[in-house]
Amino acid sequence: MSNMSVVSGVPTVLVPESVRFKAACPDCRERFELAAGAIRLAVGASRRTTFYSFTCPECGAAVRKPAGERIVELLTGGGVRTLRLHTSL
């Protein structure tokens, strides 16, 4: 069976619901695991504009952390929703 699905002509990788990512909150210093749906990834034109974000399940803080190439690869491969940022010309 394939791990690929086609929706409206766009291939989609099917990721198990059980994919989880380890994370930590810089505010309350709590460590936890998050499902892919709890994380957002923004990919910009530079390292400064590429980051992932989530809400800490312990203290409710909005957390934003830089995402290098390896983090981007892991998060996208794990089904995290990705926003591609574009600059206007």
MIDO-580391 format. One record per atom (N, C-alpha, C): residue number from 1; residue in one letter; atom name; x, y, z. Coordinates in nm, 4 decimals. Example, Ala and Ser with C-alpha at 12.3 -4.5 7.8 and 13.67 -1.06 7.14 Angstrom:
<rs>
+------+------+--------+----------+----------+----------+
: semi : lolo : drenke :       xx :       yy :       zz :
+------+------+--------+----------+----------+----------+
:    1 :    A :      N :   1.3190 :  -0.5690 :   0.7800 :
:    1 :    A :     CA :   1.2300 :  -0.4500 :   0.7800 :
:    1 :    A :      C :   1.3200 :  -0.3300 :   0.7800 :
:    2 :    S :      N :   1.2850 :  -0.2250 :   0.7080 :
:    2 :    S :     CA :   1.3670 :  -0.1060 :   0.7140 :
:    2 :    S :      C :   1.2900 :   0.0030 :   0.7870 :
+------+------+--------+----------+----------+----------+
</rs>
This chain:
<rs>
+------+------+--------+----------+----------+----------+
: semi : lolo : drenke :       xx :       yy :       zz :
+------+------+--------+----------+----------+----------+
:    1 :    M :      N :   0.0834 :  -0.1164 :   0.0000 :
:    1 :    M :     CA :   0.0000 :   0.0000 :   0.0000 :
:    1 :    M :      C :   0.0887 :   0.1239 :   0.0000 :
:    2 :    S :      N :   0.0502 :   0.2262 :  -0.0738 :
:    2 :    S :     CA :   0.1292 :   0.3485 :  -0.0868 :
:    2 :    S :      C :   0.1029 :   0.4442 :   0.0281 :
:    3 :    N :      N :   0.2042 :   0.5230 :   0.0630 :
:    3 :    N :     CA :   0.1887 :   0.6270 :   0.1636 :
:    3 :    N :      C :   0.1537 :   0.7602 :   0.0990 :
:    4 :    M :      N :   0.1213 :   0.7573 :  -0.0302 :
:    4 :    M :     CA :   0.0878 :   0.8790 :  -0.1025 :
:    4 :    M :      C :  -0.0599 :   0.8780 :  -0.1380 :
:    5 :    S :      N :  -0.1191 :   0.9948 :  -0.1377 :
:    5 :    S :     CA :  -0.2573 :   1.0123 :  -0.1762 :
:    5 :    S :      C :  -0.2619 :   1.1328 :  -0.2698 :
:    6 :    V :      N :  -0.3575 :   1.1376 :  -0.3596 :
:    6 :    V :     CA :  -0.3694 :   1.2529 :  -0.4477 :
:    6 :    V :      C :  -0.5039 :   1.3187 :  -0.4209 :
:    7 :    V :      N :  -0.4984 :   1.4457 :  -0.3818 :
:    7 :    V :     CA :  -0.6181 :   1.5231 :  -0.3568 :
:    7 :    V :      C :  -0.6120 :   1.6445 :  -0.4480 :
:    8 :    S :      N :  -0.7109 :   1.6608 :  -0.5329 :
:    8 :    S :     CA :  -0.7157 :   1.7727 :  -0.6269 :
:    8 :    S :      C :  -0.5884 :   1.7831 :  -0.7093 :
:    9 :    G :      N :  -0.5307 :   1.6701 :  -0.7476 :
:    9 :    G :     CA :  -0.4126 :   1.6701 :  -0.8310 :
:    9 :    G :      C :  -0.2823 :   1.6982 :  -0.7585 :
:   10 :    V :      N :  -0.2875 :   1.7183 :  -0.6273 :
:   10 :    V :     CA :  -0.1666 :   1.7474 :  -0.5497 :
:   10 :    V :      C :  -0.1346 :   1.6269 :  -0.4627 :
:   11 :    P :      N :  -0.0144 :   1.5672 :  -0.4783 :
:   11 :    P :     CA :   0.0202 :   1.4520 :  -0.3945 :
:   11 :    P :      C :   0.0317 :   1.4936 :  -0.2475 :
:   12 :    T :      N :  -0.0201 :   1.4100 :  -0.1607 :
:   12 :    T :     CA :  -0.0156 :   1.4348 :  -0.0177 :
:   12 :    T :      C :   0.0431 :   1.3126 :   0.0512 :
:   13 :    V :      N :   0.1392 :   1.3330 :   0.1392 :
:   13 :    V :     CA :   0.1972 :   1.2227 :   0.2154 :
:   13 :    V :      C :   0.1077 :   1.1965 :   0.3352 :
:   14 :    L :      N :   0.0651 :   1.0718 :   0.3504 :
:   14 :    L :     CA :  -0.0170 :   1.0351 :   0.4650 :
:   14 :    L :      C :   0.0746 :   1.0017 :   0.5823 :
:   15 :    V :      N :   0.0552 :   1.0707 :   0.6939 :
:   15 :    V :     CA :   0.1392 :   1.0536 :   0.8118 :
:   15 :    V :      C :   0.0532 :   0.9962 :   0.9233 :
:   16 :    P :      N :   0.1033 :   0.8954 :   0.9944 :
:   16 :    P :     CA :   0.0246 :   0.8390 :   1.1047 :
:   16 :    P :      C :  -0.0070 :   0.9442 :   1.2101 :
:   17 :    E :      N :  -0.1249 :   0.9349 :   1.2679 :
:   17 :    E :     CA :  -0.1683 :   1.0274 :   1.3733 :
:   17 :    E :      C :  -0.0732 :   1.0239 :   1.4922 :
:   18 :    S :      N :   0.0018 :   0.9160 :   1.5067 :
:   18 :    S :     CA :   0.0875 :   0.8982 :   1.6235 :
:   18 :    S :      C :   0.2212 :   0.9713 :   1.6132 :
:   19 :    V :      N :   0.2488 :   1.0421 :   1.5013 :
:   19 :    V :     CA :   0.3749 :   1.1156 :   1.4890 :
:   19 :    V :      C :   0.3745 :   1.2288 :   1.5901 :
:   20 :    R :      N :   0.4789 :   1.2314 :   1.6730 :
:   20 :    R :     CA :   0.4894 :   1.3334 :   1.7768 :
:   20 :    R :      C :   0.6307 :   1.3884 :   1.7773 :
:   21 :    F :      N :   0.6431 :   1.5129 :   1.8199 :
:   21 :    F :     CA :   0.7716 :   1.5812 :   1.8245 :
:   21 :    F :      C :   0.8001 :   1.6265 :   1.9664 :
:   22 :    K :      N :   0.9238 :   1.6090 :   2.0099 :
:   22 :    K :     CA :   0.9649 :   1.6572 :   2.1414 :
:   22 :    K :      C :   0.9888 :   1.8065 :   2.1331 :
:   23 :    A :      N :   0.9440 :   1.8776 :   2.2350 :
:   23 :    A :     CA :   0.9601 :   2.0224 :   2.2385 :
:   23 :    A :      C :   0.9771 :   2.0672 :   2.3826 :
:   24 :    A :      N :   1.0173 :   2.1924 :   2.3976 :
:   24 :    A :     CA :   1.0329 :   2.2511 :   2.5310 :
:   24 :    A :      C :   0.9904 :   2.3968 :   2.5241 :
:   25 :    C :      N :   0.9402 :   2.4464 :   2.6344 :
:   25 :    C :     CA :   0.8974 :   2.5850 :   2.6444 :
:   25 :    C :      C :   1.0079 :   2.6678 :   2.7094 :
:   26 :    P :      N :   1.0503 :   2.7761 :   2.6452 :
:   26 :    P :     CA :   1.1534 :   2.8609 :   2.7055 :
:   26 :    P :      C :   1.1012 :   2.9418 :   2.8242 :
:   27 :    D :      N :   0.9691 :   2.9585 :   2.8359 :
:   27 :    D :     CA :   0.9126 :   3.0357 :   2.9465 :
:   27 :    D :      C :   0.9036 :   2.9547 :   3.0751 :
:   28 :    C :      N :   0.8344 :   2.8403 :   3.0690 :
:   28 :    C :     CA :   0.8150 :   2.7599 :   3.1907 :
:   28 :    C :      C :   0.9148 :   2.6447 :   3.2015 :
:   29 :    R :      N :   0.9950 :   2.6244 :   3.0969 :
:   29 :    R :     CA :   1.0990 :   2.5206 :   3.0898 :
:   29 :    R :      C :   1.0447 :   2.3773 :   3.0932 :
:   30 :    E :      N :   0.9159 :   2.3632 :   3.0705 :
:   30 :    E :     CA :   0.8542 :   2.2300 :   3.0675 :
:   30 :    E :      C :   0.8904 :   2.1614 :   2.9359 :
:   31 :    R :      N :   0.9069 :   2.0287 :   2.9408 :
:   31 :    R :     CA :   0.9335 :   1.9469 :   2.8214 :
:   31 :    R :      C :   0.8108 :   1.8602 :   2.7965 :
:   32 :    F :      N :   0.7791 :   1.8390 :   2.6690 :
:   32 :    F :     CA :   0.6578 :   1.7660 :   2.6335 :
:   32 :    F :      C :   0.6685 :   1.7170 :   2.4896 :
:   33 :    E :      N :   0.5681 :   1.6446 :   2.4456 :
:   33 :    E :     CA :   0.5579 :   1.5995 :   2.3075 :
:   33 :    E :      C :   0.4357 :   1.6634 :   2.2448 :
:   34 :    L :      N :   0.4488 :   1.7016 :   2.1182 :
:   34 :    L :     CA :   0.3385 :   1.7637 :   2.0456 :
:   34 :    L :      C :   0.3067 :   1.6838 :   1.9201 :
:   35 :    A :      N :   0.1795 :   1.6744 :   1.8891 :
:   35 :    A :     CA :   0.1377 :   1.6132 :   1.7628 :
:   35 :    A :      C :   0.1681 :   1.7117 :   1.6502 :
:   36 :    A :      N :   0.1806 :   1.6599 :   1.5297 :
:   36 :    A :     CA :   0.2120 :   1.7441 :   1.4140 :
:   36 :    A :      C :   0.1113 :   1.8578 :   1.3985 :
:   37 :    G :      N :  -0.0148 :   1.8325 :   1.4305 :
:   37 :    G :     CA :  -0.1192 :   1.9343 :   1.4169 :
:   37 :    G :      C :  -0.1064 :   2.0504 :   1.5137 :
:   38 :    A :      N :  -0.0241 :   2.0375 :   1.6166 :
:   38 :    A :     CA :  -0.0064 :   2.1438 :   1.7154 :
:   38 :    A :      C :   0.1085 :   2.2375 :   1.6812 :
:   39 :    I :      N :   0.1774 :   2.2096 :   1.5706 :
:   39 :    I :     CA :   0.2947 :   2.2873 :   1.5315 :
:   39 :    I :      C :   0.2697 :   2.3515 :   1.3959 :
:   40 :    R :      N :   0.3198 :   2.4739 :   1.3790 :
:   40 :    R :     CA :   0.3141 :   2.5430 :   1.2500 :
:   40 :    R :      C :   0.4564 :   2.5733 :   1.2074 :
:   41 :    L :      N :   0.4841 :   2.5570 :   1.0800 :
:   41 :    L :     CA :   0.6159 :   2.5837 :   1.0243 :
:   41 :    L :      C :   0.6028 :   2.6937 :   0.9197 :
:   42 :    A :      N :   0.6860 :   2.7957 :   0.9314 :
:   42 :    A :     CA :   0.6901 :   2.9033 :   0.8319 :
:   42 :    A :      C :   0.8273 :   2.9007 :   0.7671 :
:   43 :    V :      N :   0.8303 :   2.8904 :   0.6336 :
:   43 :    V :     CA :   0.9564 :   2.8857 :   0.5598 :
:   43 :    V :      C :   0.9691 :   3.0154 :   0.4809 :
:   44 :    G :      N :   1.0693 :   3.0932 :   0.5177 :
:   44 :    G :     CA :   1.0921 :   3.2211 :   0.4520 :
:   44 :    G :      C :   1.2123 :   3.2154 :   0.3601 :
:   45 :    A :      N :   1.2531 :   3.3316 :   0.3127 :
:   45 :    A :     CA :   1.3638 :   3.3420 :   0.2185 :
:   45 :    A :      C :   1.4997 :   3.3304 :   0.2865 :
:   46 :    S :      N :   1.5030 :   3.3403 :   0.4189 :
:   46 :    S :     CA :   1.6309 :   3.3346 :   0.4902 :
:   46 :    S :      C :   1.6152 :   3.2563 :   0.6201 :
:   47 :    R :      N :   1.7267 :   3.2348 :   0.6875 :
:   47 :    R :     CA :   1.7225 :   3.1656 :   0.8171 :
:   47 :    R :      C :   1.6436 :   3.2465 :   0.9197 :
:   48 :    R :      N :   1.6519 :   3.3797 :   0.9089 :
:   48 :    R :     CA :   1.5807 :   3.4660 :   1.0043 :
:   48 :    R :      C :   1.4299 :   3.4562 :   0.9897 :
:   49 :    T :      N :   1.3830 :   3.4218 :   0.8715 :
:   49 :    T :     CA :   1.2385 :   3.4164 :   0.8485 :
:   49 :    T :      C :   1.1850 :   3.2741 :   0.8375 :
:   50 :    T :      N :   1.2642 :   3.1767 :   0.8782 :
:   50 :    T :     CA :   1.2195 :   3.0373 :   0.8798 :
:   50 :    T :      C :   1.2137 :   2.9919 :   1.0252 :
:   51 :    F :      N :   1.0934 :   2.9530 :   1.0688 :
:   51 :    F :     CA :   1.0737 :   2.9196 :   1.2093 :
:   51 :    F :      C :   0.9553 :   2.8245 :   1.2251 :
:   52 :    Y :      N :   0.9462 :   2.7650 :   1.3433 :
:   52 :    Y :     CA :   0.8272 :   2.6880 :   1.3776 :
:   52 :    Y :      C :   0.7692 :   2.7466 :   1.5045 :
:   53 :    S :      N :   0.6401 :   2.7248 :   1.5244 :
:   53 :    S :     CA :   0.5752 :   2.7817 :   1.6413 :
:   53 :    S :      C :   0.4700 :   2.6854 :   1.6955 :
:   54 :    F :      N :   0.4419 :   2.7027 :   1.8227 :
:   54 :    F :     CA :   0.3404 :   2.6227 :   1.8909 :
:   54 :    F :      C :   0.3002 :   2.6956 :   2.0180 :
:   55 :    T :      N :   0.1925 :   2.6503 :   2.0784 :
:   55 :    T :     CA :   0.1490 :   2.7026 :   2.2071 :
:   55 :    T :      C :   0.1856 :   2.6001 :   2.3129 :
:   56 :    C :      N :   0.2539 :   2.6455 :   2.4175 :
:   56 :    C :     CA :   0.2936 :   2.5548 :   2.5252 :
:   56 :    C :      C :   0.1689 :   2.4982 :   2.5921 :
:   57 :    P :      N :   0.1576 :   2.3664 :   2.5994 :
:   57 :    P :     CA :   0.0401 :   2.3056 :   2.6627 :
:   57 :    P :      C :   0.0393 :   2.3222 :   2.8147 :
:   58 :    E :      N :   0.1521 :   2.3586 :   2.8725 :
:   58 :    E :     CA :   0.1610 :   2.3740 :   3.0188 :
:   58 :    E :      C :   0.1249 :   2.5150 :   3.0642 :
:   59 :    C :      N :   0.1868 :   2.6166 :   3.0016 :
:   59 :    C :     CA :   0.1659 :   2.7546 :   3.0489 :
:   59 :    C :      C :   0.0899 :   2.8419 :   2.9499 :
:   60 :    G :      N :   0.0672 :   2.7933 :   2.8272 :
:   60 :    G :     CA :  -0.0083 :   2.8690 :   2.7283 :
:   60 :    G :      C :   0.0719 :   2.9734 :   2.6517 :
:   61 :    A :      N :   0.2030 :   2.9770 :   2.6721 :
:   61 :    A :     CA :   0.2870 :   3.0745 :   2.6030 :
:   61 :    A :      C :   0.2947 :   3.0427 :   2.4537 :
:   62 :    A :      N :   0.2960 :   3.1473 :   2.3727 :
:   62 :    A :     CA :   0.3196 :   3.1322 :   2.2290 :
:   62 :    A :      C :   0.4706 :   3.1200 :   2.2100 :
:   63 :    V :      N :   0.5148 :   3.0090 :   2.1529 :
:   63 :    V :     CA :   0.6576 :   2.9821 :   2.1376 :
:   63 :    V :      C :   0.6930 :   2.9861 :   1.9891 :
:   64 :    R :      N :   0.8026 :   3.0544 :   1.9586 :
:   64 :    R :     CA :   0.8533 :   3.0628 :   1.8212 :
:   64 :    R :      C :   1.0024 :   3.0332 :   1.8255 :
:   65 :    K :      N :   1.0453 :   2.9342 :   1.7462 :
:   65 :    K :     CA :   1.1856 :   2.8931 :   1.7449 :
:   65 :    K :      C :   1.2373 :   2.8872 :   1.6018 :
:   66 :    P :      N :   1.3658 :   2.9188 :   1.5810 :
:   66 :    P :     CA :   1.4221 :   2.9104 :   1.4461 :
:   66 :    P :      C :   1.4243 :   2.7663 :   1.3975 :
:   67 :    A :      N :   1.4116 :   2.7506 :   1.2662 :
:   67 :    A :     CA :   1.4127 :   2.6169 :   1.2069 :
:   67 :    A :      C :   1.5172 :   2.6118 :   1.0958 :
:   68 :    G :      N :   1.6242 :   2.5378 :   1.1217 :
:   68 :    G :     CA :   1.7257 :   2.5152 :   1.0192 :
:   68 :    G :      C :   1.6775 :   2.4107 :   0.9199 :
:   69 :    E :      N :   1.7620 :   2.3798 :   0.8249 :
:   69 :    E :     CA :   1.7249 :   2.2855 :   0.7191 :
:   69 :    E :      C :   1.6804 :   2.1503 :   0.7728 :
:   70 :    R :      N :   1.7521 :   2.0971 :   0.8702 :
:   70 :    R :     CA :   1.7186 :   1.9646 :   0.9246 :
:   70 :    R :      C :   1.5838 :   1.9663 :   0.9968 :
:   71 :    I :      N :   1.5571 :   2.0709 :   1.0722 :
:   71 :    I :     CA :   1.4281 :   2.0834 :   1.1421 :
:   71 :    I :      C :   1.3152 :   2.0936 :   1.0400 :
:   72 :    V :      N :   1.3348 :   2.1735 :   0.9353 :
:   72 :    V :     CA :   1.2332 :   2.1862 :   0.8305 :
:   72 :    V :      C :   1.2050 :   2.0496 :   0.7682 :
:   73 :    E :      N :   1.3104 :   1.9751 :   0.7400 :
:   73 :    E :     CA :   1.2960 :   1.8416 :   0.6804 :
:   73 :    E :      C :   1.2173 :   1.7481 :   0.7728 :
:   74 :    L :      N :   1.2513 :   1.7466 :   0.9002 :
:   74 :    L :     CA :   1.1829 :   1.6589 :   0.9958 :
:   74 :    L :      C :   1.0367 :   1.6974 :   1.0138 :
:   75 :    L :      N :   1.0090 :   1.8261 :   1.0275 :
:   75 :    L :     CA :   0.8716 :   1.8700 :   1.0496 :
:   75 :    L :      C :   0.7840 :   1.8473 :   0.9275 :
:   76 :    T :      N :   0.8340 :   1.8799 :   0.8085 :
:   76 :    T :     CA :   0.7527 :   1.8573 :   0.6888 :
:   76 :    T :      C :   0.7324 :   1.7082 :   0.6649 :
:   77 :    G :      N :   0.8351 :   1.6279 :   0.6895 :
:   77 :    G :     CA :   0.8227 :   1.4831 :   0.6743 :
:   77 :    G :      C :   0.7272 :   1.4214 :   0.7743 :
:   78 :    G :      N :   0.7085 :   1.4893 :   0.8873 :
:   78 :    G :     CA :   0.6183 :   1.4408 :   0.9915 :
:   78 :    G :      C :   0.4773 :   1.4951 :   0.9809 :
:   79 :    G :      N :   0.4493 :   1.5693 :   0.8743 :
:   79 :    G :     CA :   0.3123 :   1.6151 :   0.8517 :
:   79 :    G :      C :   0.2769 :   1.7499 :   0.9096 :
:   80 :    V :      N :   0.3741 :   1.8283 :   0.9544 :
:   80 :    V :     CA :   0.3458 :   1.9610 :   1.0084 :
:   80 :    V :      C :   0.3040 :   2.0539 :   0.8941 :
:   81 :    R :      N :   0.1968 :   2.1293 :   0.9159 :
:   81 :    R :     CA :   0.1495 :   2.2236 :   0.8151 :
:   81 :    R :      C :   0.2537 :   2.3325 :   0.7943 :
:   82 :    T :      N :   0.2785 :   2.3641 :   0.6676 :
:   82 :    T :     CA :   0.3844 :   2.4574 :   0.6323 :
:   82 :    T :      C :   0.3288 :   2.5772 :   0.5570 :
:   83 :    L :      N :   0.3737 :   2.6938 :   0.5968 :
:   83 :    L :     CA :   0.3397 :   2.8186 :   0.5290 :
:   83 :    L :      C :   0.4659 :   2.8694 :   0.4618 :
:   84 :    R :      N :   0.4593 :   2.8904 :   0.3322 :
:   84 :    R :     CA :   0.5742 :   2.9451 :   0.2581 :
:   84 :    R :      C :   0.5571 :   3.0956 :   0.2505 :
:   85 :    L :      N :   0.6512 :   3.1685 :   0.3075 :
:   85 :    L :     CA :   0.6451 :   3.3138 :   0.3097 :
:   85 :    L :      C :   0.7085 :   3.3698 :   0.1826 :
:   86 :    H :      N :   0.6430 :   3.4656 :   0.1219 :
:   86 :    H :     CA :   0.6948 :   3.5279 :  -0.0005 :
:   86 :    H :      C :   0.7059 :   3.6781 :   0.0231 :
:   87 :    T :      N :   0.8084 :   3.7382 :  -0.0345 :
:   87 :    T :     CA :   0.8235 :   3.8824 :  -0.0252 :
:   87 :    T :      C :   0.7706 :   3.9455 :  -0.1527 :
:   88 :    S :      N :   0.7122 :   4.0616 :  -0.1390 :
:   88 :    S :     CA :   0.6618 :   4.1300 :  -0.2592 :
:   88 :    S :      C :   0.7769 :   4.1974 :  -0.3317 :
:   89 :    L :      N :   0.7678 :   4.2039 :  -0.4616 :
:   89 :    L :     CA :   0.8745 :   4.2639 :  -0.5430 :
:   89 :    L :      C :   0.8493 :   4.4086 :  -0.5682 :
+------+------+--------+----------+----------+----------+
</rs>
